[in-house]
Amino acid sequence: MADFSINRLLDGSSQAAFSDVETRRLFHPTETMVEKLALRPMTPRQVIEKSMSDEQLSFIFLHQHDSWDYIQIGQQAFLHLMKSCRVFTPFWDIVRGYGAKFESKDENVIDLKSNLSLGSRASHKLEGGRQEVCYNIRYFEKHNRQGAKAIWSERQVGVYHSLDFSSQRSFWIIIQPSERMKLNLQHALCEMEKEDLVLADHLNLYALLATIPGINWRPYLNYLEDLLLEIDEKALNSAVGKSCKLDYVITFSDAQDLERIRRKLLKARLILTSAAQVARSLNAHIREISGVLELNKVPNSLKVLNQYATSLEMHVRVVRMLLDRLSGTSNLVLRTC
């Protein structure tokens, strides 16, 4: 008898069905662009029309033209994909963070949901057992827009994964993956094709996917510090109480620039803190699965995710330091202008 799963029961707490307004905003009315990557490839049409049961490891990539555009798949094709692959409803809440929009709305949500269903145990295998995880991660990446003053843009990647324990088949959906993420996955699958997969190999992919969005944090925070330094120089070296021909000129626009930097730092702190929590939650989930399945090979992702979360938390300390500096600079600017 299958193990009772409270998480599956609580799926009903997520609003699964999209409203008509959401549907028009989320899914492209005419275009479908589905990419896939697998050890035993199927065509994109087969991806939508069939289940993934014939493939041991497969990835489905859903794209947008840009971060505020439709997901390039029709509503019916998306619903069929969800049903045929038995995707649990918490993933629908991740999908709601995408779609066409004209302002930065609903962009503070970062979440992770997981479900572990256990079947009957036989010959040291959990027959019928299955695990699911979904989460989203926000990050920053340089864009190539000509003439734009800001050179960094906020991105989002949404991830769903299911793993069947008895068949050891693994299925992923990734919404708006970066080019680096797709390239690294291609390299990973090339390595996996050289030997037989074990359950730990599937779990190790969590570390690969979770850490790729974090590679730009150091240059992005350096960029914000450079913006702050420009106003620091003016605030700290401006002559007070006397006029000087070569003096720095401080105006209200400097106070506005400081507020823009402050908001960027606050957003960075939110994303960093949330990404660290996602990494630690994935670590705990992998540890739970490893214990239940009594894996002989401990997934390498446990150590990688723990170190990554620690690295993100160190970046949070840098953000706090910059916010403290900004507070002092802001006091000087407001007294001067």
N, C-alpha and C positions, 0 to 999 in steps of 0.2 A: 504494500500500500504506500502511495506517495506521501512524503512528508508534508504536513500542512504548512503553508507559507502565508504568514500574516502580511508580508509585503505585497504579494499578488492580490490579496483581498483589499488592501489599501490602494491598489491601482485606481479604484473608483474615485479616490479623492482628487486625482488629476482629471481635469476636464478633457476627455479624449477627443470628442468630436469637435471639429473646427466649425465656427459659425460662418455664415456666408461672407460676412465682412472680413474675417480672418482668411478665408480661402482666397478671396480676391487679392488680398495683400501678400499672402505667402507664396502662392504657386503661379508659375508663368502660364498665361492662357494659351500659348501656342508652342513654346519651345520646350524641348526635353533634351537635356544633356546629362547623361549618366555615364560615368567612367567606372571601370572596375579593374581590380588587380587580384590575381588568384594563382594558386599553385596548379589548379586544373581549370583553365580559363573557360568561361562561357561568354556569349555575345551579350551586349547591353540589352537586346530584346529578351533574351532568355533570363536575364537578371530580373526583369519586371514580370515576365509571364510565368516563371517557375520559381520554386523554392531553391535554396542554396544547398540542399542536402547532399548533392553529388560532389561538393567541393570541400576539401579538408580545411582550407583557409582561404577566405575571400574578403575583399574590401570593396565597398560601394562608395564612390565619391559623388556627392551632390554639390553643384556649384551655383554661384551667383556671378553676374557681371561685375558687381561691386558690392560693398558691404550693406548698402541701403537699397538693394534691388531684389527682385523675385528669386526664389529658389527655382532653378531651371528644370522643373519637372511638373507635369500636370497633376491636378488633385487626384484623379482616379488612379493614375500610375503610382502615385505616392501611397495611397490607401491600399492598393494591391500589394505593394512591396511590404508594407507594415503587416498585413494579414498573412501573407505567404511565409514570411520569416518570423512570425509570432513575436513581434516586437512589443515589449511591455509599454503601457501607456505613459509612464513618467517621461519617456523620450519625447512625447508630444509637447511637453512643456519646454523642452530644449528647442524644439523646432519653432515654437512661438516667438523666440527671440530673433528670428530672421524675417525676411520679407521686405517689401517695398515700404519706404518711409521717407519723410521729408525733414525730420528733425531727430536729434539724439534722444529718443524716447525708449524706455525699457532697456537701457543698456547698463544697468548696475546689477543685473541678475547673473550670478555664477553659482552653479548647483551641481550636485552629484547624487544620483540615486542608484541603488543596487538591490538585487534580489538573488537569493540562493535557494533553489528548490532541490531537495534530496529525494532520491528514489529508494528502491529496495537494494540492500547490499548483497552482492553475490560475487564470490571469488575475488574479494578485495576491490571490487569496482562498484560504483554507485550507479546501478542501472536506472536510466530515466532521469538522472540528476542533471541539472542545468543551472547556469548562473548568467545573470544579465547585469550590465552596468551602463549607465549613460551619464554624461557630464558635458559641461562646456567650459572653455578656458578663453579668457581675453588676453590680448598681448599687443605689443606695438611693433610696427614694421615700417621701414622707409618706403615711401611711395615714389612714383616717377612722374607726378603731375608737374608740368612745366609752369613756372611763374608763381607757384604757391609759396607763401612765406613759411608756413609750417611744413617741415620735411618728414614728419612722422604721422602715421595714421593708426587708429585703434582697430584691431581685427578681432575676429571671434572664430573659434573652431568648435563644432559640436560633434560628439563622439558617442556611438552606441556599440556595444559588444555583447555577443552571446556565445557561450561555450557549452557544448553538449559533452558531458563527462564520459559516457559510454562509447560514443562514436568518435570522440575527440575532434569534433568538427567545430570550427570557429568562424563567426560571421561578424563583420564590422560595417557600420555605416558612418561615414565622416562627411559632415557638411562644411563646405568651404575650406578644404585643406590647403595649406600653403604649398608652393612648388617644392620647397625644401622637404616638407613632410612626405610628399608623394615620392620624391627621389630617394629619400632614406628608406621608405617602405619597399621600394623596388629593389634596393640593394639588400635589404633584410631577407626578402623572399628568395633572392638569388642564392644567398647563403643557406637558407632553410632547405632548398631543393637538393642540397648535397647530402643530406642525411635524413633519417626518419624523424618525424616530429614526435615530441612527447608533450605532455600537458604543460610542463614548465615553460616550453618554448612559446606557447600561446600567451602565457601570463607575462613573459618578458617583454612583449610588445607594448604593454602598458607604459613601461618606463620610456621607451622610444617615443611614443606619441605624446606623453605628458611633458617631456623635457624640451622637445624641439621648439615650442612657442616661447621658451624662456631665454633663448640665446641672445636676444637683443637688449636685455635689461641693463647691462652695464653701459653700452653706448647711449641708450635712451636717457638714463639718469645723468650721464655726463653732459648730454645735450641740454637738459633742464638746468644743470648747474651752470653751464656757460651762459644761459639766458639770465640767470640770477646774478652772475658775476658782473655782467654789463651794468646793471643798476647798482650793484654793490659799490663799484668803482665811483660812480657819480655821488652816491649817498655818503660814502666815507671820506671823500676828498673834496667835496664842495665847500667853498669858503662860506662861513656863516657870519653875518653881521657886517660884512664889508664887500665892496664890489671889486671884482678882479676881471681884467679883460679876457684872460684865458681860462676863466672858471667854468666848471660844469654847470649846465642849466638843467634844473630839476623842475618838472611840470607835473600836472595832474595825470598826464598820459603815462608817466612812470609808475604812479600808483595803480593805474589800470593794468599796466603790464605785469606788475607784481601780483595782482589778483588773478590774472590769467595763469601765471606760473603756479600760484598756490592751488588753483583748482586742478591743474594737471598733476601736481604732486599728490593731492588728495585722491585722485582717481588711480594714480599709480599705486598708492598704498592699499587701496581697496582691492585692486586686481592682484597685487603681490600676495597679500594676506589670504585671499580666496584661493589663489593657485597653490599656495603652500598647503592649505587645508585639503584641497583636492588631492594633492600628491600623498599626504598622510592618510587620507581616507582610502585611496587606491592601495596603499601599502597594507593597511589593516584588512582590506578585502582579500588581497592576495594571500596574506598570512592565514586568514580564516580558511580559504579554499585549500591551501597547502596542508593545513592541519587535518581538515576533513578527509582529504584524499590520501593522506599519508604519503606525500610525494617523496621519492628517494632523492630526486634532484631539486634542491632548493632554488627557486627562481632568483636570478641575478637582479631582477627588478626591485627586490626588497631593499637592497643596499643602495641602488641607484636612486630610487624615489626618496629614501630617507635623506641622502646627501643633497638631493635637489631641493627638497623642502627647506633644509637648513640654509642652503644658498639663497633661496628666496627670502627667508627671514632676515638674513644679513642685509639684503637689499632694502628691506623695510626699515632697518636701522639707518641706512643712508638717507632714505626719504625723510625720516623723522628729523635728522640733523639738518637737512636742507630746509625743512619747514621752520625749524627754530631760527636758522639764519635769516630766512625770509621775514619772519616776524620782527626781528631787530631792524632789518633794512627798511621794512614798511614803516616802523615808528620814525626813523630818521627822515624818510621821504615826506611823510605827512606833516612833519614839523617844519620842513624846509619849503615845500611848495605852497 
